[in-house]
Amino acid sequence: MVNEPTHAPLLSIVVPVYGVEAYLYQCLESIRADIPAGASDAVELIAVDDASPDGCGAMLRSYAGRDGVRVVHLSSNVGLGLARNAGLDVATGRYVWFVDSDDWLPPGTIAAVLDRLRQHQPDVLMLDHLRVHEDGRREVDASSHLLRGVPGVARLADQPQLLRVQHTAWNKVVRRAFLDELELRFFPGWYEDIPFSHPLLIGAEKISVLDRVCYLYRQGRQGAITSTRSGRHFDAFGQYERLMDWVARKHPDERLQAELFQLMISHYLVVVGNDDRLHPHLRRAFFHRVAEHYRRYLPAGGYPMPSGVTGLKHRLVGRGDWLAYSALRQAHRVAGRLRRPGAAGAADGATDEDPNRPDAATTRDAESAVATDRPDALAGGRLS
């Protein structure tokens, strides 16, 4: 059941909800409390209960009917991507913003977003964020500097570094009609942001950047996909296949394909090297799937090869040399432990570290480092 609005707002905020009882109130209240006085008609909040097994459903029922809040209850669990689609299907705003239910907004965000949407009327508005750790520590994302100095509105061709900003749905506010023009929706499975986020930037005629922290991204939550060992990490291959197919059909540009190829292989290397995602008995099979994608999508004119150890890993993938890659990975793990006295236990658990940054701490930190233009970075983003 959905409460129908009486008018069309400027912004629809879609919050998919599953298993986040401890965080949901903070998320929803950070949105509701931030809507400026007199602007309630401009914002609608749509919470989608993805058949959450905890108390989230009851909490959302208590919100239903409040001003500006609409609740959708799904009869069965469909996953993050399809839950976002369910919210999008009932959204009436000119713009849509997908906010994850374990994250929250800092004060003043919605006023700044509404002001920029009215001022620039972009296809995509990109936002900055901070990573917030369980101990309260706040950290600037490694890709945030790529958002600096983008004046007015731009196209990706004019600001190509924007493709390397963390490729998530929640750091972009999207014009709904533009989303429909691209015929973009989320696909089922993990890593659903991959074939959604990149096409937004590639197809946009007007990209605006709000160089302001508008999102607080929770780190280290138990149950997060980036810290869950599962064979479902193989879903990344299908998601990249959808992205590459879309680019080949819609924007067959060699330079763009080469850039995306580099990001794809680097991202795969983050996943295959991370003990928190893959059981050891799955790692060889994952590596060979990476090598198969390398052969399938390698651009005819080559691609920008990363430097250092990352570039070496790329070359080993290109050769399909699992034994050499495995030996290199193990050598890096040992070297990392030796460089960090007393941190052997941490090194055992943090195996997706950038090989040129032995002090890297977490999976998500390493992923963010990939989304930068640093030649020694791997690549990645938040992948649900």
Long-range contacts (C-beta under 8 A, 24 or more apart in sequence): 1-64, 1-71, 1-72, 1-73, 2-70, 2-71, 2-72, 2-90, 3-64, 3-65, 3-69, 3-70, 3-71, 4-70, 5-44, 5-70, 5-92, 7-41, 8-92, 8-93, 8-94, 9-41, 9-42, 9-43, 9-44, 9-68, 9-92, 9-93, 9-94, 10-42, 10-43, 10-93, 10-94, 10-95, 10-114, 10-117, 10-118, 11-42, 11-43, 11-44, 11-93, 11-94, 11-95, 11-96, 11-97, 11-110, 11-113, 11-114, 11-117, 11-173, 12-43, 12-44, 12-46, 12-87, 12-91, 12-92, 12-93, 12-95, 12-96, 12-97, 12-176, 13-43, 13-44, 13-45, 13-46, 13-96, 13-97, 13-99, 14-46, 14-48, 14-84, 14-87, 14-88, 14-91, 14-96, 14-97, 14-98, 14-99, 15-45, 15-46, 15-47, 15-48, 15-87, 15-98, 15-99, 15-100, 15-101, 16-48, 16-50, 16-80, 16-83, 16-84, 16-86, 16-87, 16-98, 16-100, 16-101, 17-47, 17-48, 17-49, 17-50, 17-52, 17-56, 17-60, 17-83, 17-101, 18-50, 18-51, 18-52, 18-56, 18-77, 18-80, 18-83, 18-101, 19-52, 19-53, 19-54, 19-56, 19-223, 20-52, 20-54, 20-56, 20-101, 20-102, 21-52, 21-54, 21-55, 21-56, 21-59, 23-101, 23-102, 23-103, 23-104, 23-218, 23-221, 24-56, 24-59, 24-60, 24-101, 25-59, 26-104, 27-99, 27-100, 27-101, 27-102, 27-103, 27-104, 28-63, 28-69, 28-101, 30-104, 30-105, 30-106, 31-99, 31-104, 31-105, 31-110, 32-66, 32-68, 32-69, 33-107, 34-105, 34-107, 34-108, 34-109, 34-110, 34-111, 35-68, 35-110, 36-110, 36-111, 36-114, 39-110, 39-111, 39-114, 40-67, 40-68, 42-114, 43-68, 43-93, 43-110, 43-114, 44-68, 44-69, 44-70, 44-91, 44-92, 44-93, 45-69, 45-70, 46-70, 46-71, 46-72, 46-87, 46-90, 46-91, 47-71, 47-72, 47-87, 47-101, 48-72, 48-74, 48-83, 48-84, 48-86, 48-87, 49-73, 49-74, 50-74, 50-77, 50-78, 50-79, 50-80, 50-83, 51-75, 51-76, 51-77, 51-78, 56-101, 78-188, 79-188, 79-189, 79-192, 80-186, 80-192, 80-384, 81-186, 81-187, 81-188, 81-189, 81-192, 81-196, 81-384, 82-186, 82-188, 84-169, 84-186, 84-192, 85-185, 85-186, 88-179, 88-185, 91-176, 93-176, 94-175, 94-176, 94-177, 95-125, 95-173, 95-174, 95-175, 95-176, 96-173, 96-174, 96-176, 96-179, 97-170, 97-172, 97-173, 97-174, 98-169, 98-170, 99-170, 99-215, 100-170, 100-384, 102-218, 102-221, 102-224, 103-170, 103-215, 103-216, 103-217, 103-218, 104-216, 104-218, 105-214, 105-215, 105-216, 106-213, 106-214, 106-215, 106-216, 109-212, 109-214, 109-215, 112-210, 112-212, 112-214, 113-173, 113-210, 113-214, 116-208, 116-210, 117-173, 120-152, 120-153, 120-206, 120-208, 121-175, 121-206, 122-153, 122-175, 122-204, 122-206, 122-207, 122-208, 123-174, 123-175, 123-178, 123-200, 123-203, 123-204, 123-205, 123-206, 123-207, 124-172, 124-173, 124-174, 124-175, 124-178, 124-200, 124-201, 124-204, 124-206, 124-207, 124-208, 125-172, 125-173, 125-174, 125-207, 125-208, 125-209, 125-210, 126-162, 126-165, 126-171, 126-172, 126-207, 126-208, 126-209, 126-210, 127-171, 127-172, 127-173, 127-210, 127-212, 127-214, 127-215, 128-171, 128-210, 128-211, 128-212, 128-213, 128-214, 128-215, 129-170, 129-171, 129-213, 129-214, 129-215, 129-216, 129-217, 130-213, 130-215, 130-216, 130-217, 131-217, 131-219, 131-364, 131-365, 131-368, 132-216, 132-217, 132-218, 132-219, 133-219, 133-220, 134-219, 134-220, 138-216, 139-219, 139-365, 141-166, 141-217, 141-368, 142-365, 142-368, 142-369, 142-371, 142-372, 142-374, 142-377, 143-368, 143-371, 143-372, 145-372, 146-371, 146-372, 146-373, 147-209, 147-211, 148-211, 150-207, 150-208, 150-209, 150-211, 152-208, 153-206, 153-207, 153-208, 154-206, 154-207, 154-208, 154-209, 155-204, 155-205, 155-206, 155-207, 156-201, 156-202, 156-204, 156-207, 159-207, 160-259, 161-373, 162-201, 162-207, 162-209, 163-198, 163-201, 163-202, 163-259, 163-260, 163-263, 164-263, 164-371, 164-372, 164-373, 164-379, 165-371, 166-367, 166-368, 166-371, 166-380, 166-381, 166-382, 167-193, 167-194, 167-197, 167-198, 167-263, 167-371, 167-381, 168-193, 168-197, 168-381, 168-382, 169-193, 169-196, 169-197, 170-215, 170-217, 170-382, 171-215, 172-197, 172-200, 174-200, 178-203, 178-204, 187-238, 187-239, 187-242, 189-232, 189-235, 189-238, 189-239, 190-225, 190-232, 190-233, 190-235, 190-236, 190-239, 190-383, 190-384, 191-233, 191-235, 191-236, 191-239, 191-383, 191-384, 192-239, 192-384, 193-381, 193-382, 193-383, 193-384, 194-236, 194-239, 194-240, 194-242, 194-243, 194-383, 195-239, 195-240, 195-242, 195-243, 195-246, 197-381, 198-243, 198-247, 198-260, 199-243, 199-246, 199-247, 199-250, 202-247, 202-250, 202-251, 202-256, 203-250, 203-251, 217-382, 219-362, 219-364, 220-362, 225-383, 225-384, 226-276, 226-277, 226-363, 226-364, 226-367, 226-382, 226-383, 227-276, 227-277, 227-363, 228-276, 228-277, 229-275, 229-276, 229-277, 229-278, 229-279, 230-277, 231-279, 231-282, 233-271, 233-277, 233-278, 233-286, 234-282, 234-286, 234-289, 236-267, 236-268, 236-271, 236-383, 237-289, 237-293, 240-264, 240-293, 241-293, 244-297, 254-299, 254-300, 254-301, 257-297, 257-299, 258-299, 258-301, 258-302, 258-303, 258-304, 259-303, 259-304, 261-297, 261-298, 261-299, 261-303, 262-303, 262-304, 262-305, 262-306, 262-379, 263-370, 263-371, 263-379, 264-293, 264-297, 265-290, 265-293, 265-294, 265-314, 265-317, 265-379, 266-306, 266-310, 266-314, 266-370, 266-377, 266-378, 266-379, 266-380, 267-367, 267-370, 267-378, 267-379, 267-380, 267-381, 268-293, 268-317, 269-310, 269-313, 269-314, 269-317, 269-378, 269-379, 270-352, 270-363, 270-366, 270-367, 270-370, 270-378, 270-379, 270-380, 271-352, 273-329, 273-351, 273-352, 274-351, 274-352, 274-363, 274-366, 275-348, 275-349, 275-351, 276-349, 276-351, 276-352, 276-363, 277-352, 277-363, 283-326, 284-322, 284-326, 287-317, 287-322, 287-325, 288-320, 288-322, 290-317, 291-317, 291-318, 291-319, 291-320, 294-318, 294-320, 306-375, 306-376, 306-377, 307-375, 307-376, 308-355, 308-356, 308-375, 308-376, 309-355, 309-356, 310-354, 310-355, 310-356, 310-376, 310-377, 310-378, 313-355, 332-358, 352-378, 354-378
